[in-house]
Amino acid sequence: MAQSDRPLRVLIATDTYPPDVNGAGYFTHRLAEGLARRGHRVHVACPSERGEPYVTVNGAVTEHRMRSAPIPFQPSMRAAVPLGLGGHIARIVQRMDPDVVHAQSHFPLSRSALRKGRAAGIPVVLTNHFMPDNLYAHARVPAPMRELAGTLAWKDMVRVASEADYVTTPTPRAARLLREQGFARTVEDISCGIDLERFHPRGGDRAAARRRFGLPDRDTIVFVGRLDEEKRIGDTIRALAGIVPERDAQLALAGVGQREKELRALAVELGVADRVFFLGFVPDEDLPLVYAAGDAFAIAGVAELQSIATLEAMSTGLPVVAADAMALPHLLEEGRNGFLFPPGDVERLADRLLTVLGPEKDRRAMGEASREIALRHDHHRSLERFEETYKRLRGAPPVPLWVERAVAARPVAV
């Protein structure tokens, strides 16, 4: 069998993986499973969800669960314990002899895998899912210190990314952001992708889906994601309170997070507690039903490098109202599949929600446009692009870091 035809051996390193609930964890899980289904040998190094280390075979993917400890202020997530981590990963690299190491962040576990791969002469790909905004609330960074903390965090991220052989991000906006932070080399945008077969229009299931989640039969706005500060869900609740006098509407929130208690109190304060439904954690297999229960999807967050949940909603055929921030504008064609609004502008958000909840004919047309746009993000194509990247790097010796840094530092002629 020719080298180019041989199945790949891929070691994926990630600091978050199911049962963690977040976009990066879900993407990494789909990547690993998708590659394995395509015939490749896939191992994943990730934190143990129960503390002690162990190895398990989950379907066709081998998971190396590293010793972990709870993350401060985040009881639902754990991080790999640094002590002994490097040696553990080095042994995995030696035994597996992967064609490529794919690190999913610059955090400790991924960083260790990146460096152990480089030390063994194995090409390393790094995908950046990082935004400082997603860490401020989790790490309890005081507002006056956030600018400095963000600057330092970006410098650390760029330094680690510069050690990889190839860097990808989910969207063109995310790639541009990385370059703006000082990363001087090529960044390729490869969509996280969406499973178009799981997430598809199912208007006939709407009534059953609403019964499944205990939702009254009225216009329903949905949101799927963490109930945390950077998601700005309070803006959506305030917008709901603004449209209720004109529209019999409700909001369904699928997810858990630090802000749930405050959001419940806000709903009571605004007099819409009977119209805001907290669905809690919804298992992955039931997520399509959440979107099926909705008439529109709203996202007010300002730190989305792609937003898999928005793609899922679009693939299901929902019109979208989204903050005009980060990567969200890349998913919307204004007036065609939904609308953007200035971040924090609750009145504009309410106005846009009233528009998408308007005549059924218009709502259906926007939903069809959402599905059409989502087709561009077929996860099969994303898998193919990662395969192409791995194969291009396979067998090519990593460029010494001193050469990369010299090239990056070379003045560009204008």
PyMOL commands that set and color helices and strands:
alter all, ss='L'
color gray80, all
select helices_A, chain A and resi 23-37+85-96+108-119+133-136+143-161+172-180+203-212+229-231+233-243+260-269+273-275+284-292+308-316+328-331+346-356+360-377+379-393+401-409
alter helices_A, ss='H'
color red, helices_A
select strands_A, chain A and resi 9-13+41-47+54-58+61-66+68-71+74-80+100-103+124-127+166-169+187-189+219-224+249-254+276-280+296-299+320-323+338-341
alter strands_A, ss='S'
color yellow, strands_A
deselect
rebuild
show_as cartoon
